[in-house]
């Protein structure tokens, strides 16, 4: 999922450099959403892994 975030971020930056502001804005927004979803899933997996390692 982090890979897709980076792909959309790079796509948005390239589109912004070429002047496609609508595509750039949409791509950056998708990258933001994917990053926050990745971050939430990462924190959840850390908590669950810590809970599992203690045997609870």
Secondary structure, 3 states (H helix, E strand, C coil): CHHHHHHHHHHHHHHHHHCCHHHHHHHHHHHHHHHHHHHHHHHHHHHHHHHHHCCC
